[in-house]
């Protein structure tokens, strides 16, 4: 049985601050969408997620002009969420729209957090935060999650490999031995650790020094096969392999 009711198709986002006891008030832009675009009416039931694992079934009892508010009929936690936490350190890419596509797909595949990495070979590109946040909220609603992917600011590769508490640390590298592919590596894990950290390099790849430093910091080098994948393809392939290796995906 799926983890959320198919009865209610329209999903909305409201931050935890929108909940007051048994009342939930949709933020203005969501209210606008509900009232103007979807013609939501009082008495209708909607599904709302708060981006921090909260899920609410709400009966609208105020749906006029600019206000859409209702009574919470049911609450659930972690709807649509995996039971592990996967952080992906994907190097900042020259083309921000490729990174934005990754953010949307990473949401669908259950990623917890994305760290845009500054590495020896990354260019000076930057993501537009507002655009990225919109993509993350829309993807969360579309795929039926209740947590929004946490997107950090650009962080330095050396800081990420030094400071983390991940139980499984993987750096994807095309020069890694083919037999050390990610599937073989995951099959060796008796059970998927709670926290996983996955690193994928930029168009120019990780430097040998970066791979060596990651290995010294406890990272395992994983091959994703014999072909050279684009960074965003490599990241999604690795995320999907981890998702499908977990008991509940
Ligand atoms: N500079 C590399 C080269 O010329 O082969 C290409 C880097 S690739 C475009 C970007 C990133 O995707 C790499 O740093 C690595 O993390 C990952 N990647 C791509 N293909 C891979 C493969 N076959 N196995 C493991 N990782 C791969």
Boltz pocket constraint, residues with backbone or C-beta under 6 A from the ligand:
constraints:
  - pocket:
      binder: B
      contacts: [[A, 171], [A, 172], [A, 173], [A, 174], [A, 175], [A, 176], [A, 199], [A, 200], [A, 201], [A, 202], [A, 203], [A, 204], [A, 205], [A, 206], [A, 222], [A, 223], [A, 224], [A, 225], [A, 226], [A, 227], [A, 228], [A, 229], [A, 230], [A, 231], [A, 234], [A, 235]]
      max_distance: 6.0
